[in-house]
Amino acid sequence: MDAVIGVLILVIALFAVITLIRSVRIVPQQRMDVVERLGKYKRTLSPGLNLLVPFVDAVRTKVDMREQVVSFPPQPVITSDNLVVSIDTVLYFKVVDPVRATYEISNFLQAIEQLTVTTLRNVIGSLDLERALTSREEINRHLSSVLDETTGRWGIKVTRVEIKAIEPPPSIRDSMEKQMRAERERRATILNAEGHKQAQILTAEGEKQAAVLRADGDRQSRILQAEGQAKAIRTVFDAIHTSNPSQKVLAYQYLQSLPQIANGTANKVWMIPTEFTKALEGLGGALGGLAGMVGDEPSDKVDAGAVEREAVAAAEAAAAEAQAVNAQVREAEAQVSGDTGPKGLPAPETIPPSSALGAADYNGAGEPERA
C-alpha cells in the first residue's frame, strides 16, 4: 500500500512540474512567439516572462525579429543581346509582423528567393550586357522596390538588395579583356603623345629664350668692343699728337708695314709699281703738310740719323720681299705653261733708300746728308 501511495505521489509531482513548465514561457530579446489556443491564434508573446494555459495554449512559431542576410546561389539570366550571365545576389530583410509572416505564407524565405530570381530576370532581360555590367545601382533599386512592395503583405521588410557578381561567358570575358587592354593602350599612347608635345613646346620655348639671351649678349659684347676700340683709337690719336711725329717718322712707319702686307697668306702676287718712289714722295709731302697744318714738328730729342738708317733698312727689306714674290710668280707661270723660259712680269728694280726717303736728303754717295 505504501508503495502505491509513493508512486502516486511521484506521478502527481511529475505532473505538477510538467504543468509548471508548460505554463511558464521565457522569450528572449528580439524574438516573438506566436501562441495558438486549441489550434487558433491567441496572442503573440513579447520578450520576457509569459504565462500560458497548460495543455491548451501552444507556441506555433518562434519568429526572429532581427535583420537577416540571405545569399542566393548564382542564377543564369539572359540579357537583351541573348547572352547568358550568372548573377549572385544578397538580400537583407527583417520581419515586422510575425503573425502575417506565420499565417500569410508558409515559407517566406523561399518565396523571397523565387521572387528575387524572377524580378532579376525581368530586369536583366531588358538590358544588354554592357549596360547590365554598369547599372548595378539601378538594378538594386528596382529589385528593392519590387520585393518591398510584394513582401509587405507578408509582414516582411526588404531593406537592401545587392548584386555580388555578374559573370559573363568565358568568350565574352576574353573579348572584354582585349577591349579593355586596347583602350588602355590607346590612353597610354595619347598620354605619351601629349607628354611629347609638351616637351617639344617647352624645348622650343627654352631655345627661343636662349637665342634671345645670346643675341642680347652678342649685342652687348659688340657695343663693349666698339667702345673699347673707340677708346683705343682715341688714345693712339692723342699719343701721336702728344709725341709730335715728323714726316720722316711717318714714312718710316709706312715702310715697316710693307713686309707685313707681303707676308699675308692670301697675297699670292704682290707687285711694286715703278712709281713707288713718287708715291712715297707724295705720301711724305702730304703727311708733312698735314703736320705743318696742325703744328706737328719733330721733336728735338729724336735722333734723325738713327731714324733714317732704320727707314733705309725697312725699304731694302720691302724691295727684297717684292723680288722674292715676283720670282715665285714667274716660276709658277713657267710650271703652268710647261715652258722653261721666263714669263710674266719683269723683275722690279731695286728701290734705293734715297728714292724711298727723297733725293734731297741724300748725297751722291747714297748716304744721308748731315746738317
C-alpha angles and dihedrals in degrees: 000000000000090000092055091049090050093052091048091051090049091051092049092050092048091050091050091052092049091047091050092049092050092046097053121064124179113198118197124226118284092021132104125196120207111217125202126194113209091340096312127105109262109167147319119256115228124211113288135039116343131177124219134189103254118240089005106062120055133180109244101185139355108221121200108219096194123105110268134204123215125183114202122209119255113286124204111235129181118223126213091263090057098255121140114225130179115229128193117200135191121204128201116196143149135201112245098172115035093187095057091040087056102041105025096060133015098220113012094180093058090044091053091050094052092044091051092051095049093045091048092052091051093050097044091044090065094052133068122233098262093049092044090055093049100038103064094129091053092048091049093052092048093049092047094051094047095046093045092052093049100041093046092086089053092059092251128125117207104209102178142000120197132184109220099190143352110206116193122197117286094251091053090049091054091050091048091050091051091048091049091048091050091048092051092048089051091051091047091051091049091049091049091049091049091049092048090049093051091047092053091047092051091046091051091049090049092049090048092052091045091051091050091049092047091049091049091048091049090050092050090047092052091048091051092046091050091049090049093049090048090052091047093051091046091050093049091046091050091046092052092050091045093052092047098218119207129227093261093053091053091049089050092053090050091052091050091057094055097079090050091054090051094049094061116124091226095051104094094161125027115179128186114212122228089243090063093116092049090050090052091047090050092047092048091048093049093048090046091052091048090050090050092050094054094037093254105164125167116260118250091227094066116099103233095193094055092048092050093049091051090049091053091050092049091050092051091049091050092050092049091050091050092051090051092051091048091051091053090051092053092048091051092050091049092053092049096048094040090229120129093207117097116262136173129046121357118250110273118243118255110258110227117222089241090063093046095051099032132273093247092068096053133065127222093275094061093254125120117260118250121227 
